[in-house]
Amino acid sequence: MLIRNSVQFLPYTAELVIEFVAGRVILLVNMKICPSRVVILSVLMLFIGKANFTIVLENNGYTKIVVAISENVPQPPDNGVALINDLKALLTETSAVLFQATGNRVYFKNIDILLPPTWTKTTPSLTSTHSYQLADIRLTNEPVNSASGSLPYTLHSGKCGVNGNFITLPTEYLEDVATNLKVQAKGLVQQWAQLRYGVFEEHGYPNDELLPYFYRHPNGYDAVTSSNDTEIKGTLEKLSGGNCEVNENGIISDQGNCRFVPTATEQTATTSLMSFHWLDTVIGFSEKDKHDRRPPHHQNRLCNSKSSAEVMANSPDFNNVPPNPDQVTTPEFQLRKNLMLPVVYVAMDTSFPANPNNTNQQAQNLLKRGVRNLFFLLFESYPETLVAYSTFENIDFGPEGSYLKEEYPPKRIADGFYDLGPIVDNLVVSQDVVSRDVSAVIRDGEARLRQYKDTGGSILYLVTSTDSVTNDTVIETDLAERLMQNNIKLVVAETGLSDGKSLSRFSVLSQGGYYFKRTWDSSYFTPVNNEVDNIFKNGLKTQRRIITSRKDSITASKPWSGSFSIDETLGTNTTLALSLPKEGSFTITLTNPSGEVVTLPNEPEVTNWNYPDSTVRLIWQKLADDTVIGRWSYQVAYDTTSCSSCETQPEIHLQIGSSIRSATSPALPTFQPWVSLTTSSGFVDISEHPVVIQTRFEYANSNLGGLIVTADIVLNSVVKASIPLFDTGLIVPDISKDGIYSGIFYPDTDGNYKVNLYAVHGASVKEGGRLLSPDQNSYCCGSSLPTSTLNYFQFTAREAIAFEVRNAVTGTFPPEFLPMVSDIKASTYGIDNNLVYAELKWSVPSNTMSQVVKYSEDYEQLLNNFEAAPEATIVYGSLNEIQAGTAIAVYVSAPYTTGKNVYFVVETTATNSQKVLKSRSHVVWTESNPPENAFTPPVPTTEAPSTTTQDNN
């Protein structure tokens, strides 16, 4: 479509009245050419998958906005004064533009600007709660992989009306602030609207098949994909110079080389900021009565053809928020810095030591001196780090979280150093308590430290004795995974007489540091504290990955079989741990990538946390450190003939992990999950939107592509759904092959959910055919972005994301929140016996149970009264394929009236246990005067002749 009011290409001129969008054309003001499309993706760094969307609206003003400068931005010679001033100027003007665009209702009230820890010549107030990974707007100097060039872009969930994740703001964007402040501020308002309100751009992209820059208007001419309230005047100009060639019917001959250039003056359009934001007259968002619902841009495709203002009207931000025209919109700014230092959490065992020699005064003094030396090291070298001190003893009587007694909460060591010394000096060992439970210590410590995952991580510094007990509420393999996921480094100082070390194996499983001696001595704590010092110097880095983690039941008649992969980044400390019941015989067989059966070391079977009376047995095997790269296979067999009391179908847990291959190996990929929490809340309100789950893996300065990713969604230990996460744009307004994997979940029960994520390069992660083939990228959505490849990559994260669901039973979804056909395309075949024939193509959305195509000569009927519209006849192909991601290609027919377009919409029906969910595609149409062409069903080797309703050059 073009614009609202009879926009068309006149046969005698190249002047155009039409609409376009931000930065995608040659501008008369600021002649920058931005070649393609902005990326709308989503990923947020989380602790256990929970979002840190802290922005709050108070009395018309947004507070707690965090704008962070990346470490890749070097501190300028003026210590960053000019850059910060430009940033403040941009944000101040953005606040004013937003206030005007929303009818004097909302603005930026308070903004924290977070400086990078590498900027040492500035002294802002310090913070331990902000970080670049959690910021709402992120200023970066990195080369932008997306086609947005120097323009900002928003990482987004992709569901209409759902808030996004964060805005990436290139430093280059600030260069024009001094000369073009208003335009730059409008561009940032466009991104804020995507971040906060869940609206999308109302323009197309050059050379994009699905979201074309030009599209074929129902009246037969080529129009700019856009949305505005009145005509916008301009010319069509070639990138190579001169005017574009337009024939007498308004068809552009070389669309890829053609751009619409609005004139600098005589414009009267006031909308839309999601389109022509740089025009002086454009000051607002598209409105219902002046919004063309036909152009194939993201806003129409994803929001059921609603205008931006219609979507924003449903945002909680505009509930009972009256205009306040006298409001001063200048934000208050605070400069802050996070040094990204890990929190040090000391856990001290006060039970009677396993080695009685450690109770004499000399040994106790050596212990206290070692811990005091740790505090002195931190005080002298890292005074801003947070330090906490806790104690534990006896067995764990519950409730969970109460075993580890916090004697001194996390506080800056610079403030607490002189308090901690006396606490350590007054340490008293209990003479009549001989038990301890290290599993409960680490469980409670992990729960307290997970909040620091993205603000520097944490070190759990555990001083204990051997011979720990456990009540088996915590399994070693489970807890090891949680420590790694939440950036917690375990450093253990363990002593005792026995060789039954409680934490040696666990330290390998969790990439921890382990130190053991039978008694405290003068040199014992030196290497322990040196490791802590090295962590501070080098930062916490991921050194180990869980490759596969499988928990399920097994029977004697049906052995487990599966596979796992070793890539070039892994290969040392490759371990296989199998948690089992005490009874029964289990055999593990491994086959390497060459097909050879591998004989594992005959390690003795052990028990959970090495506690002899544990009810959980552990088979613990280690592969050689020259582990072969490639795809391995395994089989686990269960034999019950050796005992009469064996369980028929016991649950077992197989975990395979590996550490970085060598000091010179590439850094391991980092894992970034995200879930769409409701705006300004810590939960998902299903009455407002569904659950969107996304993830990406960063590797070699880009995202990992070519992965198959799936999510098991668990409630009360039961898998409620297993959904594929696509890298196709099928679910979200995402470019295919960009390394962003997304899926949608529609819960029917309130509760606290957890998500297990599985990813593998180029093949199915889970047995049973529950995932798509590796070639997902043909399904949808435009050109790809640069991604990295890591052959044989495999990753498992159990309980990687956690979220609460509310209003699942009572909640109802508007159509734009449902799984919808977002990539429909149409081409006109021709007229045959007063019927018009068209080819329709789309990808099946998730959870689809059935599909139907309806038609009308009035597109408003399809959008407003769909139920009354008749069904089109399927003359070739089938609608029976409902597997998510399946490419549908059908020919349909409908009655034809001379000179009339026929419009089509696809409706899909999905179900959960309590609701029938219907959603509809964007509208497509045939040409108004197609050629006579007798319909002949196509054959596989021959393409049917056609003319397109959307020119995709």
Buried (B, 14 or more C-beta within 10 A) or exposed (E): BBBBEEBBBEEEEBBBBBBBBBBBBBBBEEEEEBEBBBBBBBBBBBBBBBBBBBBEBEEBBBBBBBBBBBBBBEBEEEBBEEBBBBBBBBBBBBBBBBBBBBBBBBBBBBBBBBBBBBBEEBEBEBBBBBBBBBBBBBBBBEEBBBBBBBBBBBBBBBBBBBBBBBBBBBBEBBEBBEEBBBBBBBBBBBBBBBBBBBBBBBBBBBBBBBBBBBBBBBBBBBBBBBBBBBBBBBBBBBBEEEEBBBEEEBBBEEBEBBBBBBEEEEBEBBBBBBBBBBBEBBBBBBBEEBBBBBBBBBBBBBBBBBBBBBBBBBBBBBEEBEEBEEBEBBBEBEBBBBBBBBBBBBBBBBBBBBBEEBEEEEBBEBBBBBBBBBBBBBBEEBBBBBBBBBBBBBBBEEEEEEBBBBBBEBBBBEEBBEEBBEBBEEBEBEEEEBEBBBBBBBBBBBBBBBBBBBBBBBBBBBBBBBBBBBBBEBBBBBBBBBBBBBBBBBBBBBBBBEEBBBBBBBBBBBBBBBBBBBBBEEEBBEEBBEBBBEBBEEEBBBBBBBBBBBBEEBEBEEBBEBBBBBBEBBBBBBBBBBBBBBBBBBEBBBBBBEEEEBEBEEEEEBBBBBBEEBEBBBBBBBBEEEBBBEBBBBBBBBEBEEEEEBBEEBEBBBBBBBBBBEEEBBEBBBBBBBBBBBBBBEBBBBBBBBBBBBBBBBBEEBBBBBBBBBBBBBBEEEEBBBBBBBBBBBBBBBBBBBBBBBBBBBBBBBEEBBBBBBBBBBBBBBEEEBBBEBEBBEBBBBBBBBBBBBEBBBBBBBBBBBBBBBBBEEBEBBBBBBBBBBBBBBBBBBBBEEBBBBBBBBBBBBBBEEBBBBBBBEBEBBBEEBEEBEEBBBBBBEBEEBEBBBEBEBBBBBBBEEEBBBBBBBBBBBBBEEBEBBBBBBBBBBBBEBEEBEBEEBEEEEEBEBBBBBBBB
